[in-house]
Structures are given as structure tokens and as C-alpha cells.
Amino acid sequence: MGMAAPAKPSATYADIERLPPDITGQLIDGVLYTHSRPATPHAQAASVLGMDLGGAFHRGRGGPGGWILLDEPELHFGLDVVVPDLGGWRRERMPALPRAPFLTLAPDWVCEVLSPSTASIDRGPKLKVYGRERIPWVWLVDPIGRTLEVLALDGPTYRITDVYTGRGAVRAQPFDAIELDLDAVFPAEEIDPI
């Protein structure tokens, strides 16, 4: 009988702390995932969504308010550390933002803007973490494919409730009190970088 290979050591938060400042690190099931800052289509989608939702829901301007919305919140769930592009908490669950370097209270909504380098992680291991933590709503935004997928927690997994494609105004849960203009979220056309 041969000897079993030693178990591969799991990554820890110390591995994230050692990363350069321009690299985002996430830990899922002991695996360290890293990626650099996003390209402009990704940044545009996340920025526009943050502005549109933030005004109406975080600040209550042109919308009902009642939420705390954050760009790239660091979330700690046990040993897992994830950083969605956007996260939102209903104020009845989190009346004020705590002074902390990270949050442990699961959001009520997260948005992942898909990039070629992160889509498989966002749709795979991260989505499983979100389901385990009982996050009711997940948006998957593909700026290149020009789609917004709305996922609702249904038991232990997510089901797709809507897929919006292309252009125009949409009302997407849980933020369906306002219209979102997909023309502003998605890049109008590809241009060569300067």
C-alpha cells in the first residue's frame, strides 16, 4: 500500500493580504482566486448600475430608498472571502454601515459583472457561496453579450427569473421600482483603446 499524497495546503486570508494593491483576491473552499482591475466594458456596467441604483435606492432620489449599496464589498463567510462587483442590504437588516474592513452579514442582493477571466468563478463557486449564505437575489451582467440575468434563490439553488438582452429600459427585481436603461449600462460600441 502506497503513501497518500499530503493534502495541498489551503489558502488563507494572509495570502490575500500579500497581494499587490491592484489585484483582487477571493477565497472559496481554500482556493485563492485572483484577478486584476476590470477592463472598461466591465467598469462601465458596474459604475452605471451603481450610480442608477444608488441614487434611487441608497439615497432615495427618484426611487424608494431603503437600501445600502456598495461597490466591491469584501464579504467574509466563514473561511470564504468573496468580493462581488456590487452588493446591497435592505436597511431593515442593516440600518447603518458598520465601521469594518469587511462585512459578515450576507447581502440581500449581489451583482457580478462577468469578464472572460471571471465568468466561470462567478457562475460556479461564488454562486454556490451566495446560495449557501441565502442571498435572495443575484444579477449576472455580461457587458459583451449585453445581457442582464436575474436569479432568485429557490431552495438551495438559484433559478433564472428574467434575462434582459440588448437595449432599452427594463425593470429588474428586486429593484423593479425604477427603470434601468441598458443602453447606458452596456458599451455603445467597441472602440480602439487610446
N, CA and C atoms as a LAMMPS dump frame, in Angstrom:
ITEM: TIMESTEP
0
ITEM: NUMBER OF ATOMS
582
ITEM: BOX BOUNDS ff ff ff
-5.0000000000000000e+02 5.0000000000000000e+02
-5.0000000000000000e+02 5.0000000000000000e+02
-5.0000000000000000e+02 5.0000000000000000e+02
ITEM: ATOMS id mol type element x y z
1 1 1 N 0.844 -1.165 0
2 1 2 C 0 0 0
3 1 3 C 0.898 1.24 0
4 2 1 N 0.654 2.171 -0.961
5 2 2 C 1.458 3.38 -1.068
6 2 3 C 0.998 4.444 -0.091
7 3 1 N 1.856 5.398 0.103
8 3 2 C 1.518 6.525 0.972
9 3 3 C 0.62 7.501 0.228
10 4 1 N -0.325 8.048 0.957
11 4 2 C -1.186 9.074 0.377
12 4 3 C -0.392 10.364 0.243
13 5 1 N -0.677 11.081 -0.829
14 5 2 C -0.02 12.37 -1.017
15 5 3 C -0.497 13.334 0.062
16 6 1 N 0.384 14.168 0.564
17 6 2 C -0.047 15.129 1.578
18 6 3 C -1.102 16.076 0.993
19 7 1 N -2.011 16.473 1.834
20 7 2 C -3.056 17.391 1.402
21 7 3 C -2.438 18.725 1.01
22 8 1 N -2.939 19.291 -0.072
23 8 2 C -2.467 20.6 -0.505
24 8 3 C -2.914 21.627 0.523
25 9 1 N -2.005 22.466 0.985
26 9 2 C -2.392 23.451 1.99
27 9 3 C -3.439 24.412 1.43
28 10 1 N -4.371 24.762 2.257
29 10 2 C -5.406 25.707 1.858
30 10 3 C -4.874 27.128 1.943
31 11 1 N -5.36 27.952 1.038
32 11 2 C -5.017 29.37 1.084
33 11 3 C -5.734 29.998 2.278
34 12 1 N -5.182 31.094 2.767
35 12 2 C -5.756 31.794 3.914
36 12 3 C -5.859 33.281 3.595
37 13 1 N -6.454 34.015 4.504
38 13 2 C -6.58 35.461 4.313
39 13 3 C -5.203 36.127 4.225
40 14 1 N -4.213 35.542 4.862
41 14 2 C -2.851 36.093 4.764
42 14 3 C -2.379 36.112 3.31
43 15 1 N -2.821 35.151 2.511
44 15 2 C -2.462 35.14 1.087
45 15 3 C -3.078 36.338 0.364
46 16 1 N -4.293 36.708 0.725
47 16 2 C -4.931 37.892 0.135
48 16 3 C -4.179 39.144 0.549
49 17 1 N -3.802 39.22 1.828
50 17 2 C -3.101 40.408 2.328
51 17 3 C -1.754 40.619 1.644
52 18 1 N -1.146 39.555 1.13
53 18 2 C 0.157 39.66 0.464
54 18 3 C 0.042 40.076 -1.01
55 19 1 N -1.164 40.161 -1.552
56 19 2 C -1.325 40.504 -2.961
57 19 3 C -1.006 41.976 -3.199
58 20 1 N -0.53 42.312 -4.387
59 20 2 C -0.317 43.725 -4.721
60 20 3 C -1.651 44.476 -4.686
61 21 1 N -1.634 45.78 -4.474
62 21 2 C -2.875 46.543 -4.333
63 21 3 C -3.771 46.541 -5.564
64 22 1 N -3.215 46.269 -6.746
65 22 2 C -4.038 46.276 -7.96
66 22 3 C -4.636 44.903 -8.287
67 23 1 N -4.485 43.96 -7.379
68 23 2 C -5.018 42.608 -7.579
69 23 3 C -6.073 42.333 -6.505
70 24 1 N -7.23 41.848 -6.948
71 24 2 C -8.29 41.454 -6.022
72 24 3 C -8.174 39.959 -5.768
73 25 1 N -8.23 39.574 -4.498
74 25 2 C -8.17 38.168 -4.131
75 25 3 C -9.455 37.728 -3.469
76 26 1 N -9.837 36.481 -3.748
77 26 2 C -11.022 35.889 -3.138
78 26 3 C -10.664 34.464 -2.738
79 27 1 N -11.232 34.012 -1.631
80 27 2 C -11.003 32.652 -1.147
81 27 3 C -12.32 31.887 -1.173
82 28 1 N -12.328 30.758 -1.861
83 28 2 C -13.509 29.91 -1.874
84 28 3 C -13.048 28.471 -1.716
85 29 1 N -13.528 27.832 -0.678
86 29 2 C -13.149 26.44 -0.379
87 29 3 C -11.636 26.262 -0.317
88 30 1 N -10.933 27.24 0.252
89 30 2 C -9.497 27.132 0.424
90 30 3 C -8.684 27.433 -0.819
91 31 1 N -9.348 27.823 -1.908
92 31 2 C -8.648 28.159 -3.15
93 31 3 C -8.604 29.681 -3.289
94 32 1 N -7.419 30.21 -3.589
95 32 2 C -7.244 31.635 -3.807
96 32 3 C -7.463 31.938 -5.284
97 33 1 N -8.43 32.817 -5.56
98 33 2 C -8.693 33.297 -6.919
99 33 3 C -8.246 34.752 -6.97
100 34 1 N -7.508 35.115 -8.01
101 34 2 C -7.038 36.493 -8.14
102 34 3 C -7.394 37.025 -9.52
103 35 1 N -7.596 38.324 -9.579
104 35 2 C -7.785 38.979 -10.869
105 35 3 C -7.391 40.437 -10.754
106 36 1 N -7.01 40.979 -11.895
107 36 2 C -6.601 42.383 -11.928
108 36 3 C -7.832 43.267 -12.094
109 37 1 N -7.62 44.564 -12.12
110 37 2 C -8.709 45.517 -12.3
111 37 3 C -9.433 45.217 -13.6
112 38 1 N -10.73 45.484 -13.661
113 38 2 C -11.503 45.117 -14.845
114 38 3 C -11.242 46.033 -16.043
115 39 1 N -11.562 45.497 -17.222
116 39 2 C -11.492 46.281 -18.452
117 39 3 C -12.658 47.265 -18.493
118 40 1 N -12.614 48.181 -19.436
119 40 2 C -13.603 49.264 -19.458
120 40 3 C -15.051 48.816 -19.634
121 41 1 N -15.404 47.793 -20.455
122 41 2 C -16.822 47.404 -20.519
123 41 3 C -17.361 46.951 -19.163
124 42 1 N -16.537 46.223 -18.429
125 42 2 C -16.891 45.754 -17.092
126 42 3 C -17.047 46.941 -16.149
127 43 1 N -16.071 47.836 -16.177
128 43 2 C -16.102 49.005 -15.284
129 43 3 C -17.305 49.895 -15.586
130 44 1 N -17.625 50.067 -16.871
131 44 2 C -18.776 50.883 -17.228
132 44 3 C -20.064 50.274 -16.694
133 45 1 N -20.278 48.983 -16.908
134 45 2 C -21.508 48.33 -16.451
135 45 3 C -21.661 48.46 -14.936
136 46 1 N -20.607 48.159 -14.186
137 46 2 C -20.678 48.24 -12.726
138 46 3 C -20.9 49.68 -12.267
139 47 1 N -20.207 50.624 -12.897
140 47 2 C -20.334 52.03 -12.484
141 47 3 C -21.73 52.572 -12.736
142 48 1 N -22.272 52.328 -13.93
143 48 2 C -23.602 52.85 -14.261
144 48 3 C -24.66 52.214 -13.369
145 49 1 N -24.581 50.908 -13.163
146 49 2 C -25.547 50.264 -12.27
147 49 3 C -25.455 50.843 -10.865
148 50 1 N -24.231 51.032 -10.377
149 50 2 C -24.056 51.614 -9.044
150 50 3 C -24.641 53.006 -8.942
151 51 1 N -24.436 53.821 -9.966
152 51 2 C -24.983 55.182 -9.946
153 51 3 C -26.508 55.167 -10.005
154 52 1 N -27.063 54.405 -10.948
155 52 2 C -28.514 54.396 -11.12
156 52 3 C -29.229 53.804 -9.906
157 53 1 N -28.752 52.676 -9.428
158 53 2 C -29.388 52.049 -8.262
159 53 3 C -29.093 52.832 -6.993
160 54 1 N -27.884 53.358 -6.875
161 54 2 C -27.508 54.097 -5.674
162 54 3 C -28.352 55.33 -5.451
163 55 1 N -28.591 56.094 -6.507
164 55 2 C -29.415 57.288 -6.362
165 55 3 C -30.828 56.952 -5.912
166 56 1 N -31.432 55.976 -6.55
167 56 2 C -32.836 55.649 -6.275
168 56 3 C -33.032 54.851 -4.991
169 57 1 N -32.126 53.952 -4.694
170 57 2 C -32.354 53.042 -3.573
171 57 3 C -31.497 53.344 -2.356
172 58 1 N -30.256 53.748 -2.554
173 58 2 C -29.4 54.087 -1.413
174 58 3 C -29.757 55.475 -0.881
175 59 1 N -29.944 56.438 -1.813
176 59 2 C -30.198 57.816 -1.409
177 59 3 C -31.672 58.196 -1.473
178 60 1 N -32.502 57.395 -2.151
179 60 2 C -33.922 57.708 -2.256
180 60 3 C -34.239 58.84 -3.207
181 61 1 N -33.364 59.093 -4.162
182 61 2 C -33.605 60.154 -5.158
183 61 3 C -34.197 59.52 -6.415
184 62 1 N -35.47 59.797 -6.669
185 62 2 C -36.141 59.213 -7.828
186 62 3 C -36.521 57.759 -7.616
187 63 1 N -36.465 57.303 -6.383
188 63 2 C -36.807 55.92 -6.063
189 63 3 C -37.16 55.8 -4.6
190 64 1 N -37.428 54.59 -4.161
191 64 2 C -37.965 54.396 -2.812
192 64 3 C -36.953 54.414 -1.675
193 65 1 N -35.651 54.394 -1.962
194 65 2 C -34.677 54.293 -0.874
195 65 3 C -34.751 52.916 -0.227
196 66 1 N -34.278 52.845 1.02
197 66 2 C -34.414 51.608 1.784
198 66 3 C -33.29 50.605 1.657
199 67 1 N -32.199 50.975 0.981
200 67 2 C -31.088 50.047 0.788
201 67 3 C -29.763 50.727 1.132
202 68 1 N -28.778 49.903 1.468
203 68 2 C -27.374 50.311 1.493
204 68 3 C -26.715 49.555 0.353
205 69 1 N -26.117 50.287 -0.579
206 69 2 C -25.469 49.702 -1.754
207 69 3 C -23.99 50.046 -1.738
208 70 1 N -23.163 49.056 -2.016
209 70 2 C -21.708 49.247 -2.001
210 70 3 C -21.067 48.659 -3.244
211 71 1 N -20.024 49.346 -3.734
212 71 2 C -19.181 48.809 -4.798
213 71 3 C -18.14 47.895 -4.166
214 72 1 N -17.981 46.733 -4.726
215 72 2 C -16.949 45.771 -4.341
216 72 3 C -16.8 45.575 -2.832
217 73 1 N -17.886 45.248 -2.125
218 73 2 C -17.734 44.987 -0.69
219 73 3 C -16.987 43.662 -0.467
220 74 1 N -16.11 43.66 0.505
221 74 2 C -15.422 42.416 0.877
222 74 3 C -16.31 41.698 1.887
223 75 1 N -16.707 40.478 1.538
224 75 2 C -17.617 39.691 2.368
225 75 3 C -16.893 38.473 2.911
226 76 1 N -16.982 38.276 4.22
227 76 2 C -16.375 37.117 4.871
228 76 3 C -17.484 36.2 5.364
229 77 1 N -17.508 34.986 4.823
230 77 2 C -18.47 33.962 5.236
231 77 3 C -17.666 32.748 5.686
232 78 1 N -17.408 32.662 6.997
233 78 2 C -16.528 31.6 7.483
234 78 3 C -15.145 31.821 6.905
235 79 1 N -14.592 30.787 6.262
236 79 2 C -13.267 30.905 5.654
237 79 3 C -13.318 31.452 4.236
238 80 1 N -14.52 31.575 3.675
239 80 2 C -14.661 32.102 2.321
240 80 3 C -14.659 33.63 2.34
241 81 1 N -13.957 34.211 1.387
242 81 2 C -13.891 35.66 1.215
243 81 3 C -14.231 35.935 -0.243
244 82 1 N -15.324 36.669 -0.465
245 82 2 C -15.737 36.988 -1.826
246 82 3 C -15.934 38.497 -1.963
247 83 1 N -15.772 38.973 -3.192
248 83 2 C -15.907 40.401 -3.479
249 83 3 C -16.802 40.545 -4.714
250 84 1 N -18.117 40.703 -4.523
251 84 2 C -18.975 40.944 -5.687
252 84 3 C -18.723 42.348 -6.235
253 85 1 N -19.132 42.57 -7.464
254 85 2 C -18.969 43.907 -8.04
255 85 3 C -19.843 44.926 -7.329
256 86 1 N -21.046 44.529 -6.957
257 86 2 C -21.963 45.372 -6.191
258 86 3 C -22.675 44.499 -5.166
259 87 1 N -23.006 45.102 -4.038
260 87 2 C -23.777 44.391 -3.018
261 87 3 C -24.781 45.331 -2.397
262 88 1 N -25.932 44.786 -2.005
263 88 2 C -26.974 45.615 -1.418
264 88 3 C -27.648 44.944 -0.238
265 89 1 N -27.876 45.731 0.811
266 89 2 C -28.55 45.271 2.016
267 89 3 C -29.79 46.124 2.234
268 90 1 N -30.909 45.501 2.539
269 90 2 C -32.099 46.255 2.917
270 90 3 C -31.818 46.891 4.277
271 91 1 N -32.226 48.144 4.428
272 91 2 C -31.924 48.873 5.669
273 91 3 C -32.584 48.258 6.898
274 92 1 N -33.681 47.526 6.736
275 92 2 C -34.262 46.883 7.92
276 92 3 C -33.353 45.767 8.458
277 93 1 N -32.461 45.238 7.608
278 93 2 C -31.497 44.227 8.066
279 93 3 C -30.171 44.847 8.491
280 94 1 N -29.786 45.945 7.845
281 94 2 C -28.541 46.636 8.193
282 94 3 C -28.839 48.137 8.151
283 95 1 N -29.321 48.684 9.273
284 95 2 C -29.727 50.09 9.298
285 95 3 C -28.588 51.075 9.033
286 96 1 N -27.386 50.702 9.41
287 96 2 C -26.223 51.575 9.203
288 96 3 C -25.039 50.706 8.824
289 97 1 N -24.149 51.289 8.06
290 97 2 C -22.953 50.583 7.64
291 97 3 C -21.963 50.511 8.8
292 98 1 N -21.557 49.308 9.192
293 98 2 C -20.582 49.224 10.29
294 98 3 C -19.207 49.724 9.847
295 99 1 N -18.441 50.214 10.805
296 99 2 C -17.05 50.596 10.531
297 99 3 C -16.205 49.335 10.653
298 100 1 N -15.941 48.736 9.509
299 100 2 C -15.203 47.478 9.495
300 100 3 C -14.517 47.321 8.142
301 101 1 N -13.408 46.59 8.091
302 101 2 C -12.729 46.392 6.809
303 101 3 C -13.462 45.411 5.895
304 102 1 N -14.401 44.648 6.466
305 102 2 C -15.181 43.692 5.685
306 102 3 C -16.511 43.479 6.391
307 103 1 N -17.427 42.82 5.686
308 103 2 C -18.766 42.557 6.224
309 103 3 C -18.991 41.062 6.351
310 104 1 N -19.737 40.681 7.383
311 104 2 C -20.083 39.27 7.573
312 104 3 C -21.586 39.015 7.399
313 105 1 N -22.372 40.076 7.357
314 105 2 C -23.804 39.944 7.126
315 105 3 C -24.031 39.792 5.622
316 106 1 N -24.659 38.684 5.236
317 106 2 C -24.9 38.434 3.811
318 106 3 C -25.807 39.513 3.231
319 107 1 N -25.502 39.991 2.035
320 107 2 C -26.358 40.987 1.395
321 107 3 C -27.709 40.387 0.994
322 108 1 N -28.627 41.259 0.603
323 108 2 C -29.916 40.837 0.06
324 108 3 C -29.848 40.735 -1.463
325 109 1 N -28.785 41.282 -2.033
326 109 2 C -28.595 41.276 -3.485
327 109 3 C -27.115 41.446 -3.778
328 110 1 N -26.63 40.729 -4.772
329 110 2 C -25.285 40.956 -5.294
330 110 3 C -25.351 40.998 -6.809
331 111 1 N -24.41 41.699 -7.383
332 111 2 C -24.281 41.784 -8.835
333 111 3 C -22.856 41.414 -9.201
334 112 1 N -22.744 40.492 -10.136
335 112 2 C -21.448 40.133 -10.702
336 112 3 C -21.445 40.571 -12.16
337 113 1 N -20.489 41.4 -12.526
338 113 2 C -20.297 41.778 -13.921
339 113 3 C -19.283 40.798 -14.481
340 114 1 N -19.714 40.04 -15.465
341 114 2 C -18.903 38.941 -15.976
342 114 3 C -17.804 39.443 -16.909
343 115 1 N -16.622 38.905 -16.706
344 115 2 C -15.48 39.133 -17.583
345 115 3 C -15.041 37.76 -18.077
346 116 1 N -14.382 37.69 -19.229
347 116 2 C -13.915 36.377 -19.689
348 116 3 C -13.076 35.643 -18.644
349 117 1 N -12.308 36.39 -17.854
350 117 2 C -11.431 35.748 -16.863
351 117 3 C -12.141 35.376 -15.562
352 118 1 N -13.345 35.916 -15.311
353 118 2 C -14.012 35.647 -14.031
354 118 3 C -15.364 34.962 -14.155
355 119 1 N -15.91 34.843 -15.353
356 119 2 C -17.281 34.322 -15.519
357 119 3 C -17.448 32.929 -14.928
358 120 1 N -16.494 32.036 -15.125
359 120 2 C -16.656 30.672 -14.615
360 120 3 C -16.636 30.639 -13.084
361 121 1 N -15.882 31.529 -12.463
362 121 2 C -15.857 31.61 -10.997
363 121 3 C -17.166 32.219 -10.495
364 122 1 N -17.617 33.299 -11.163
365 122 2 C -18.855 33.958 -10.748
366 122 3 C -20.059 33.027 -10.88
367 123 1 N -20.116 32.251 -11.953
368 123 2 C -21.246 31.343 -12.18
369 123 3 C -21.116 30.03 -11.406
370 124 1 N -19.92 29.721 -10.969
371 124 2 C -19.666 28.442 -10.309
372 124 3 C -19.498 28.583 -8.811
373 125 1 N -18.238 28.596 -8.327
374 125 2 C -18.005 28.589 -6.878
375 125 3 C -18.625 29.766 -6.126
376 126 1 N -18.582 30.974 -6.698
377 126 2 C -19.156 32.13 -5.984
378 126 3 C -20.668 31.995 -5.87
379 127 1 N -21.325 31.547 -6.93
380 127 2 C -22.778 31.392 -6.886
381 127 3 C -23.179 30.368 -5.825
382 128 1 N -22.376 29.328 -5.66
383 128 2 C -22.652 28.34 -4.608
384 128 3 C -22.518 28.965 -3.22
385 129 1 N -21.511 29.814 -3.039
386 129 2 C -21.355 30.506 -1.756
387 129 3 C -22.567 31.402 -1.506
388 130 1 N -22.999 32.14 -2.523
389 130 2 C -24.154 33.018 -2.366
390 130 3 C -25.407 32.227 -1.993
391 131 1 N -25.592 31.059 -2.604
392 131 2 C -26.733 30.211 -2.258
393 131 3 C -26.64 29.692 -0.832
394 132 1 N -25.462 29.26 -0.44
395 132 2 C -25.264 28.768 0.928
396 132 3 C -25.562 29.858 1.945
397 133 1 N -25.213 31.103 1.618
398 133 2 C -25.431 32.225 2.528
399 133 3 C -26.833 32.814 2.405
400 134 1 N -27.659 32.217 1.544
401 134 2 C -29.08 32.57 1.405
402 134 3 C -29.285 34.008 0.906
403 135 1 N -28.451 34.43 -0.045
404 135 2 C -28.608 35.744 -0.664
405 135 3 C -29.771 35.632 -1.648
406 136 1 N -30.855 36.386 -1.427
407 136 2 C -32.072 36.173 -2.216
408 136 3 C -31.956 36.481 -3.704
409 137 1 N -31.157 37.477 -4.078
410 137 2 C -31.094 37.915 -5.474
411 137 3 C -29.654 38.027 -5.943
412 138 1 N -29.396 37.537 -7.165
413 138 2 C -28.098 37.678 -7.813
414 138 3 C -28.35 38.155 -9.245
415 139 1 N -27.608 39.189 -9.633
416 139 2 C -27.608 39.611 -11.033
417 139 3 C -26.28 39.211 -11.654
418 140 1 N -26.351 38.646 -12.851
419 140 2 C -25.166 38.36 -13.652
420 140 3 C -25.252 39.235 -14.896
421 141 1 N -24.311 40.151 -15.026
422 141 2 C -24.327 41.133 -16.103
423 141 3 C -23.169 40.83 -17.045
424 142 1 N -23.489 40.636 -18.309
425 142 2 C -22.472 40.379 -19.322
426 142 3 C -22.403 41.587 -20.259
427 143 1 N -21.405 42.471 -20.081
428 143 2 C -21.346 43.676 -20.903
429 143 3 C -21.011 43.403 -22.372
430 144 1 N -20.333 42.309 -22.651
431 144 2 C -20.001 41.99 -24.035
432 144 3 C -21.211 41.355 -24.727
433 145 1 N -21.858 40.396 -24.061
434 145 2 C -23.054 39.768 -24.599
435 145 3 C -24.301 40.615 -24.426
436 146 1 N -24.179 41.726 -23.695
437 146 2 C -25.266 42.675 -23.458
438 146 3 C -26.486 41.991 -22.837
439 147 1 N -26.24 41.255 -21.741
440 147 2 C -27.342 40.598 -21.042
441 147 3 C -27.298 40.896 -19.553
442 148 1 N -28.486 40.927 -18.975
443 148 2 C -28.665 41.023 -17.529
444 148 3 C -29.528 39.84 -17.134
445 149 1 N -28.949 38.9 -16.382
446 149 2 C -29.684 37.747 -15.876
447 149 3 C -30.061 38.013 -14.425
448 150 1 N -31.321 37.813 -14.092
449 150 2 C -31.812 37.969 -12.731
450 150 3 C -32.067 36.582 -12.168
451 151 1 N -31.374 36.263 -11.068
452 151 2 C -31.512 34.964 -10.414
453 151 3 C -32.131 35.154 -9.045
454 152 1 N -33.097 34.303 -8.718
455 152 2 C -33.747 34.335 -7.406
456 152 3 C -33.444 33.029 -6.691
457 153 1 N -33.156 33.122 -5.409
458 153 2 C -32.897 31.924 -4.619
459 153 3 C -34.172 31.095 -4.55
460 154 1 N -34.066 29.834 -4.87
461 154 2 C -35.201 28.919 -4.886
462 154 3 C -34.757 27.65 -4.17
463 155 1 N -34.973 27.601 -2.849
464 155 2 C -34.449 26.484 -2.067
465 155 3 C -32.947 26.62 -1.949
466 156 1 N -32.194 25.567 -2.258
467 156 2 C -30.738 25.64 -2.112
468 156 3 C -30.017 26.205 -3.34
469 157 1 N -30.75 26.441 -4.437
470 157 2 C -30.116 26.899 -5.67
471 157 3 C -30.862 28.115 -6.225
472 158 1 N -30.354 28.619 -7.314
473 158 2 C -30.958 29.773 -7.969
474 158 3 C -31.717 29.341 -9.215
475 159 1 N -32.777 30.089 -9.498
476 159 2 C -33.477 29.935 -10.777
477 159 3 C -33.442 31.281 -11.48
478 160 1 N -33.375 31.233 -12.783
479 160 2 C -33.386 32.461 -13.581
480 160 3 C -34.825 32.945 -13.672
481 161 1 N -35.067 34.176 -13.236
482 161 2 C -36.416 34.727 -13.318
483 161 3 C -36.595 35.604 -14.546
484 162 1 N -35.514 36.233 -14.994
485 162 2 C -35.571 37.08 -16.184
486 162 3 C -34.196 37.143 -16.824
487 163 1 N -34.188 37.294 -18.13
488 163 2 C -32.966 37.596 -18.875
489 163 3 C -33.307 38.754 -19.795
490 164 1 N -32.629 39.861 -19.589
491 164 2 C -32.829 41.052 -20.409
492 164 3 C -31.646 41.157 -21.358
493 165 1 N -31.944 41.407 -22.614
494 165 2 C -30.885 41.475 -23.618
495 165 3 C -30.97 42.78 -24.392
496 166 1 N -29.817 43.156 -24.899
497 166 2 C -29.788 44.264 -25.836
498 166 3 C -29.93 45.635 -25.25
499 167 1 N -31.005 46.309 -25.661
500 167 2 C -31.132 47.733 -25.417
501 167 3 C -32.45 48.04 -24.721
502 168 1 N -32.589 49.316 -24.344
503 168 2 C -33.861 49.796 -23.817
504 168 3 C -33.951 49.749 -22.308
505 169 1 N -35.127 50.12 -21.818
506 169 2 C -35.377 50.197 -20.378
507 169 3 C -35.977 48.892 -19.872
508 170 1 N -35.539 48.473 -18.67
509 170 2 C -36.058 47.258 -18.038
510 170 3 C -36.347 47.544 -16.57
511 171 1 N -37.192 46.708 -15.999
512 171 2 C -37.449 46.727 -14.558
513 171 3 C -37.05 45.354 -14.029
514 172 1 N -35.971 45.323 -13.277
515 172 2 C -35.391 44.062 -12.821
516 172 3 C -35.487 43.948 -11.303
517 173 1 N -36.011 42.835 -10.832
518 173 2 C -36.14 42.606 -9.39
519 173 3 C -34.77 42.455 -8.748
520 174 1 N -34.585 42.876 -7.548
521 174 2 C -35.521 43.469 -6.605
522 174 3 C -35.647 44.989 -6.729
523 175 1 N -35.09 45.545 -7.814
524 175 2 C -35.086 46.998 -7.995
525 175 3 C -36.065 47.431 -9.088
526 176 1 N -37.17 46.725 -9.199
527 176 2 C -38.128 46.977 -10.27
528 176 3 C -38.995 48.21 -10.036
529 177 1 N -38.752 48.952 -8.97
530 177 2 C -39.473 50.212 -8.749
531 177 3 C -39.004 51.297 -9.722
532 178 1 N -37.842 51.087 -10.346
533 178 2 C -37.348 52.057 -11.327
534 178 3 C -36.985 51.32 -12.617
535 179 1 N -36.872 52.081 -13.678
536 179 2 C -36.395 51.542 -14.944
537 179 3 C -34.888 51.722 -15.024
538 180 1 N -34.229 50.693 -15.517
539 180 2 C -32.798 50.779 -15.81
540 180 3 C -32.634 50.856 -17.317
541 181 1 N -31.788 51.75 -17.772
542 181 2 C -31.533 51.928 -19.19
543 181 3 C -30.328 51.081 -19.591
544 182 1 N -30.58 49.961 -20.269
545 182 2 C -29.476 49.081 -20.664
546 182 3 C -28.532 49.76 -21.645
547 183 1 N -29.032 50.75 -22.405
548 183 2 C -28.156 51.478 -23.321
549 183 3 C -27.044 52.195 -22.558
550 184 1 N -27.32 52.624 -21.338
551 184 2 C -26.302 53.293 -20.527
552 184 3 C -25.387 52.287 -19.837
553 185 1 N -25.924 51.107 -19.517
554 185 2 C -25.15 50.089 -18.798
555 185 3 C -24.111 49.45 -19.71
556 186 1 N -24.525 49.137 -20.942
557 186 2 C -23.642 48.423 -21.856
558 186 3 C -22.928 49.396 -22.792
559 187 1 N -21.689 49.081 -23.163
560 187 2 C -20.958 49.955 -24.087
561 187 3 C -21.713 50.069 -25.402
562 188 1 N -21.746 51.274 -25.962
563 188 2 C -22.465 51.511 -27.206
564 188 3 C -21.809 50.772 -28.372
565 189 1 N -20.512 50.789 -28.422
566 189 2 C -19.779 50.115 -29.482
567 189 3 C -18.349 49.955 -29.014
568 190 1 N -17.672 49.035 -29.649
569 190 2 C -16.268 48.854 -29.301
570 190 3 C -15.429 49.897 -30.028
571 191 1 N -14.522 50.494 -29.295
572 191 2 C -13.585 51.435 -29.907
573 191 3 C -12.171 50.99 -29.548
574 192 1 N -11.242 51.369 -30.356
575 192 2 C -9.861 51.016 -30.073
576 192 3 C -9.357 51.831 -28.889
577 193 1 N -8.612 51.178 -27.979
578 193 2 C -8.049 51.925 -26.849
579 193 3 C -7.042 52.955 -27.344
580 194 1 N -6.942 54.019 -26.602
581 194 2 C -6.006 55.086 -26.96
582 194 3 C -4.617 54.72 -26.491
